[in-house]
C-alpha cells in the first residue's frame, strides 16, 4: 500500500502472460531529446509535450502558498495536499506519454536501440534540469525494459560515448555537432539530414554490428 497526495493505492502481484506480437520492423533506433522527445529511425517523431515546464508556474505558486502557512495548521496541511496532488498530476501526464511511446516501440519492433544516457549527470546541469525532468528518460528506459519482455522484443543499449549525433549516416564521417545545430550537414559527402533522425539511423545500425 502506498500514498500519493491524499490518495491511497494498493499493489497486487500477478502472473504475467507474455503477449508476443508480430513485429512491423526488425529494428528501430530511438534518439531521445529535449526538443523532440523521441525520434525514430523509421522517420516517426514523438514531440515533447513539456508538461513539467508548462505547469512550473503553478507548482511554484503552490509552493509559495505552502511556505506562508503556519506550521501545524490545518491550512498548511491543505496546502501541502494541494501541492502534492498537482505534482502527482504532472508526473502521471509524463508517464502516460511515455507508456504510449514505449508500448508502440516494443509491440512493433523486434529490436529497439537506445543510448545509455547519463541521466544523473544531465540533471546536475541546472540549465537542462527542468527540460530533462520533462522528458523522463529514466522512466522511459524502465518501461522499455519490462515491456520488451512482455511483447517479445529486445532492447539494445548503445554506449553513452557512441557519437550518434556526430556521425554521418550516409558515409560514416565524424564531425563536431554543437547542440544548437539541428541539421546534420556532412563536411565530407555533403549529405544533409535532420540531426535527430541522423542519430536515430546510426543507432539502428548498432543492432546488426
MOPE-V863133 format. One record per residue. RES is the residue in one small letter. OMEGA is omega in whole degrees, -180 to 180 (NA if undefined). BURIAL is # if it has 16 or more other C-alpha atoms within 10 Angstrom, else .. D_FIRST is the distance of its C-alpha to the first C-alpha in Angstrom with 1 decimal. Layout:
BEGIN
RES & OMEGA & BURIAL & D_FIRST
RES & OMEGA & BURIAL & D_FIRST
END
This chain:
BEGIN
x & 180 & . & 0.0
x & -179 & . & 3.8
x & 173 & . & 7.1
x & -174 & . & 10.4
x & 179 & . & 13.5
x & -179 & . & 13.1
x & 178 & . & 10.7
x & -179 & . & 7.1
x & 177 & . & 5.6
x & -180 & . & 4.5
x & 177 & . & 6.2
x & 174 & . & 9.3
x & -180 & . & 12.1
x & 178 & . & 15.6
x & -175 & . & 19.1
x & 175 & . & 20.5
x & -178 & . & 24.0
x & -180 & . & 25.9
x & -179 & . & 27.8
x & -176 & . & 30.9
x & 176 & . & 32.6
x & -173 & . & 36.3
x & 178 & # & 36.8
x & -179 & . & 39.0
x & 179 & . & 39.7
x & -177 & . & 40.1
x & 175 & # & 38.8
x & 173 & # & 37.7
x & -178 & # & 37.6
x & 176 & # & 35.1
x & 179 & # & 36.1
x & -179 & # & 33.3
x & -179 & # & 34.5
x & -179 & # & 34.1
x & 173 & . & 36.7
x & -175 & # & 35.7
x & 180 & # & 32.2
x & 175 & # & 33.4
x & -177 & # & 36.9
x & 179 & # & 37.6
x & 177 & # & 40.7
x & 179 & . & 41.4
x & 179 & . & 42.0
x & -180 & . & 38.8
x & 174 & # & 37.3
x & -178 & . & 33.9
x & 178 & . & 34.3
x & -178 & # & 32.0
x & 175 & # & 30.7
x & -179 & # & 30.1
x & -177 & # & 27.2
x & -179 & # & 26.6
x & 178 & . & 30.3
x & -179 & . & 30.7
x & -175 & . & 28.1
x & -179 & . & 29.1
x & -180 & . & 31.5
x & 178 & . & 29.0
x & 178 & # & 26.3
x & -180 & . & 29.1
x & 179 & . & 30.2
x & 177 & # & 26.9
x & 179 & # & 26.7
x & 178 & . & 30.2
x & 178 & . & 29.4
x & -178 & # & 26.5
x & -178 & . & 28.9
x & -178 & . & 31.5
x & -180 & # & 29.4
x & -179 & . & 30.0
x & 179 & . & 27.4
x & -178 & . & 25.6
x & 178 & . & 26.8
x & 179 & . & 25.0
x & 177 & . & 26.5
x & 179 & # & 24.9
x & 179 & . & 21.4
x & 180 & . & 22.2
x & 179 & # & 23.6
x & 178 & # & 20.6
x & -179 & # & 18.2
x & 179 & # & 20.9
x & -180 & # & 21.2
x & 179 & # & 17.5
x & -179 & # & 17.5
x & 175 & # & 20.6
x & -180 & # & 19.4
x & 179 & . & 16.5
x & 180 & . & 19.2
x & 179 & # & 21.5
x & -179 & # & 18.9
x & 177 & . & 18.1
x & 179 & . & 21.9
x & -180 & # & 22.6
x & 180 & # & 20.0
x & 178 & . & 21.5
x & -180 & # & 24.9
x & 178 & # & 24.1
x & -179 & # & 22.6
x & -179 & . & 25.9
x & -176 & # & 28.0
x & 176 & # & 26.3
x & 178 & # & 26.2
x & -178 & . & 29.9
x & -175 & # & 30.8
x & 179 & # & 29.4
x & -170 & # & 30.6
x & -177 & # & 34.1
x & -179 & # & 35.0
x & 178 & # & 35.6
x & 179 & # & 35.3
x & -178 & # & 33.6
x & 178 & # & 35.0
x & 177 & # & 33.3
x & 176 & # & 34.1
x & -173 & # & 32.1
x & 175 & # & 31.7
x & -174 & . & 31.4
x & -180 & . & 28.7
x & 179 & . & 28.4
x & 180 & . & 32.1
x & -179 & . & 32.3
x & 179 & . & 29.8
x & 175 & . & 32.1
x & -174 & . & 34.8
x & 180 & . & 34.3
x & -178 & . & 36.4
x & -172 & . & 34.1
x & -179 & . & 30.7
x & -180 & # & 30.1
x & 179 & # & 31.3
x & 178 & # & 29.3
x & 178 & # & 26.1
x & -173 & # & 27.1
x & 180 & # & 27.4
x & -176 & # & 24.2
x & -179 & # & 26.1
x & 179 & . & 23.5
x & 178 & . & 21.0
x & 180 & # & 24.1
x & -180 & # & 24.8
x & 180 & . & 21.2
x & 179 & # & 21.3
x & -175 & # & 24.8
x & -179 & # & 24.1
x & 179 & . & 21.7
x & 177 & # & 23.6
x & 177 & # & 26.8
x & -178 & . & 25.8
x & -175 & # & 24.6
x & 176 & # & 28.0
x & 176 & # & 30.3
x & -178 & # & 31.3
x & 178 & # & 32.0
x & 178 & # & 31.1
x & 180 & # & 33.9
x & 176 & # & 33.4
x & 177 & # & 36.6
x & -176 & . & 37.4
x & 179 & . & 36.5
x & 179 & . & 40.3
x & -174 & . & 41.5
x & -177 & # & 43.7
x & -179 & # & 42.6
x & -177 & # & 43.6
x & -175 & # & 46.8
x & 177 & # & 48.1
x & -180 & # & 50.3
x & 180 & # & 48.9
x & -176 & . & 52.5
x & 178 & . & 54.5
x & 179 & . & 52.1
x & -180 & . & 53.6
x & 179 & # & 51.4
x & 179 & # & 51.8
x & 179 & . & 50.0
x & 177 & # & 47.8
x & -177 & . & 46.8
x & -177 & . & 43.6
x & 180 & . & 45.7
x & -177 & . & 47.5
x & 177 & . & 45.8
x & 177 & . & 48.5
x & 177 & # & 49.4
x & -174 & # & 53.3
x & 179 & # & 54.5
x & -177 & . & 57.4
x & -176 & . & 58.7
x & 178 & . & 58.8
x & 177 & . & 58.2
x & -178 & . & 55.2
x & -178 & . & 53.0
x & 177 & # & 49.4
x & -175 & . & 46.3
x & -176 & # & 44.7
x & 179 & # & 41.2
x & 178 & # & 42.7
x & 180 & # & 45.0
x & -179 & # & 42.1
x & 179 & # & 40.1
x & 178 & # & 43.2
x & 179 & # & 43.7
x & -179 & # & 40.1
x & -177 & # & 40.6
x & 178 & . & 43.6
x & -178 & # & 41.8
x & -178 & # & 40.3
x & -178 & . & 43.8
x & NA & . & 45.1
END
